[in-house]
Amino acid sequence: MTKEYITPKYTNSAEIKSVRNLLKLTQKQFADFVGVSKPTVERWESGDDKITGPIVLLIEILRRSPQIENDFILPPNKAKMRLKYYYRDMLCTVIDVDEIEQRVKIKNYTNNLLYRAFGKNEQPSFSDYEEFLESRCFPGSRDKMKLMLKEYDIPFYDPLLIIEKTGGRMEEDDFHIVVER
């Protein structure tokens, strides 16, 4: 049995402008949100042509569920350091860390527990964070560790420094970490 969808075939400038205003976004903010350039949004909103392509479905989804935009907002970083934990190119967890105060705050962007940095743990402790870091690099007890540290130009075993050098990439998985200080 073939599925039939109710997806509109096209949208127009008034609908795009209406959804953008519903979300209370500038043209630049809307462009960033939907992954296009500001001139593209300007062209969409000023033209009389029928607009086709993936934006049609996105506009329909946003018109029906404008609150979905909130699921894609990156919170401001109030900590000294931010780690972004990815599966392939999907941001799964943002980890804000204050190492001096030993505080960790996370925001998950997936419901799949296997893709979250801390699984079902929504409020990891600093100790949980340290364990997570160690899980994303080679163990401190590894044979020939000094050679590996020398290869990465790291003076001593520090999981965070190793992750900064390796991106927290492990063999045979598609996860990686971006560290922002």
C-alpha positions as CSV (number, residue, x, y, z in Angstrom):
1,M,0.0,0.0,0.0
2,T,1.4,3.4,-1.0
3,K,1.3,6.2,1.5
4,E,-0.3,9.4,0.5
5,Y,0.8,12.6,2.2
6,I,-1.0,15.9,2.8
7,T,2.2,17.9,2.3
8,P,1.5,21.1,0.3
9,K,3.1,21.2,-3.1
10,Y,4.3,24.8,-2.7
11,T,4.2,27.8,-0.4
12,N,4.4,31.5,-1.0
13,S,5.9,34.7,0.3
14,A,3.0,35.6,2.5
15,E,3.1,32.2,4.2
16,I,6.9,32.3,4.8
17,K,6.6,35.8,6.2
18,S,3.7,34.8,8.4
19,V,5.6,31.9,9.9
20,R,8.7,33.9,10.4
21,N,6.6,36.6,12.2
22,L,4.9,33.9,14.2
23,L,8.3,32.7,15.5
24,K,9.3,36.4,16.1
25,L,12.5,36.0,14.1
26,T,14.3,38.5,11.9
27,Q,15.1,37.5,8.3
28,K,18.7,36.7,9.4
29,Q,17.6,34.6,12.4
30,F,15.0,32.7,10.2
31,A,17.7,32.1,7.6
32,D,20.1,30.7,10.2
33,F,17.3,28.5,11.6
34,V,16.3,26.9,8.3
35,G,19.8,26.7,6.9
36,V,19.7,29.2,4.1
37,S,21.2,32.7,3.4
38,K,19.4,35.9,4.3
39,P,19.2,36.9,0.6
40,T,17.2,33.6,0.0
41,V,14.7,34.6,2.7
42,E,14.5,38.1,1.3
43,R,13.8,36.6,-2.2
44,W,11.2,34.2,-0.8
45,E,9.4,37.0,1.0
46,S,9.5,39.5,-1.9
47,G,8.6,37.3,-4.8
48,D,5.3,36.4,-6.3
49,D,6.4,32.9,-7.4
50,K,5.3,29.6,-5.9
51,I,8.1,28.4,-3.7
52,T,8.9,24.7,-3.8
53,G,11.4,22.3,-2.2
54,P,12.0,21.2,1.4
55,I,11.1,24.6,2.8
56,V,7.4,23.8,1.9
57,L,7.3,21.0,4.4
58,L,9.3,22.9,7.0
59,I,6.9,25.9,6.8
60,E,3.9,23.6,7.2
61,I,5.5,21.9,10.3
62,L,6.4,25.3,11.8
63,R,2.9,26.7,11.1
64,R,1.3,23.7,12.8
65,S,3.9,23.5,15.7
66,P,5.7,26.8,16.1
67,Q,7.0,25.7,19.6
68,I,9.3,23.2,17.8
69,E,11.7,26.1,17.2
70,N,12.5,26.0,20.9
71,D,13.9,22.5,20.6
72,F,16.7,23.9,18.4
73,I,17.8,26.8,20.5
74,L,21.3,26.5,21.9
75,P,21.3,28.0,25.4
76,P,23.8,30.7,26.3
77,N,27.0,29.4,27.7
78,K,27.3,30.6,31.3
79,A,30.2,28.3,32.1
80,K,33.9,28.5,31.3
81,M,33.8,25.7,28.9
82,R,31.3,24.0,26.6
83,L,31.5,20.5,25.1
84,K,29.3,19.6,22.2
85,Y,28.7,15.8,21.9
86,Y,27.8,14.7,18.4
87,Y,26.7,11.5,16.7
88,R,27.8,12.0,13.1
89,D,26.6,15.6,12.4
90,M,23.7,15.5,14.9
91,L,24.3,17.5,18.1
92,C,23.1,15.2,20.9
93,T,24.2,16.8,24.1
94,V,25.7,20.2,25.1
95,I,27.8,20.0,28.3
96,D,28.6,23.3,30.1
97,V,31.4,22.9,32.6
98,D,32.9,25.1,35.3
99,E,35.9,23.1,36.4
100,I,36.8,25.5,39.2
101,E,33.4,25.2,40.8
102,Q,33.1,21.6,39.6
103,R,29.6,22.2,38.1
104,V,28.1,20.5,35.1
105,K,25.0,21.5,33.3
106,I,23.7,19.6,30.2
107,K,21.0,20.0,27.5
108,N,20.1,17.0,25.5
109,Y,18.9,17.4,21.9
110,T,17.8,13.8,21.3
111,N,15.4,11.5,23.1
112,N,17.5,8.5,22.1
113,L,19.3,7.5,25.3
114,L,22.1,5.8,23.3
115,Y,23.1,9.1,21.7
116,R,23.1,11.2,24.9
117,A,26.4,11.8,26.6
118,F,25.1,10.7,30.0
119,G,22.2,8.4,28.9
120,K,19.2,8.8,31.1
121,N,21.1,10.9,33.7
122,E,19.7,14.5,33.2
123,Q,21.8,16.0,36.1
124,P,25.3,14.6,36.0
125,S,27.7,15.3,38.7
126,F,31.3,16.5,38.1
127,S,32.4,12.9,38.8
128,D,30.0,11.7,36.1
129,Y,31.5,14.2,33.7
130,E,35.1,13.0,34.5
131,E,34.0,9.4,33.9
132,F,32.4,10.5,30.6
133,L,35.7,12.2,29.5
134,E,37.7,9.0,30.3
135,S,35.2,6.9,28.4
136,R,36.0,9.0,25.3
137,C,39.8,8.5,25.3
138,F,42.3,5.8,25.9
139,P,42.6,4.7,29.5
140,G,45.2,6.0,31.9
141,S,46.5,2.5,32.4
142,R,47.1,1.8,28.7
143,D,50.3,0.1,27.7
144,K,52.8,2.5,26.1
145,M,50.7,5.5,27.2
146,K,53.8,7.7,27.4
147,L,54.4,7.1,23.6
148,M,50.8,8.1,22.9
149,L,51.0,11.2,25.0
150,K,54.2,12.2,23.2
151,E,52.5,11.6,19.8
152,Y,49.7,14.0,20.9
153,D,52.2,16.4,22.4
154,I,50.5,16.2,25.8
155,P,52.8,16.3,28.9
156,F,50.7,14.1,31.2
157,Y,47.5,12.0,31.1
158,D,44.5,14.4,31.0
159,P,41.4,13.1,29.3
160,L,40.2,16.6,28.4
161,L,43.5,17.4,26.6
162,I,43.4,14.1,24.8
163,I,39.8,14.8,23.7
164,E,40.8,18.2,22.5
165,K,43.5,16.6,20.3
166,T,41.4,13.6,19.1
167,G,37.9,15.1,19.1
168,G,37.0,12.3,21.5
169,R,36.7,9.9,18.5
170,M,36.9,6.3,19.2
171,E,37.4,3.5,16.7
172,E,34.3,1.9,15.5
173,D,31.8,4.6,16.5
174,D,30.5,7.8,15.0
175,F,30.6,10.0,18.1
176,H,32.9,13.0,18.5
177,I,33.2,16.0,20.8
178,V,33.9,19.7,20.1
179,V,35.5,21.6,23.0
180,E,34.9,25.4,23.2
181,R,36.7,27.3,25.9
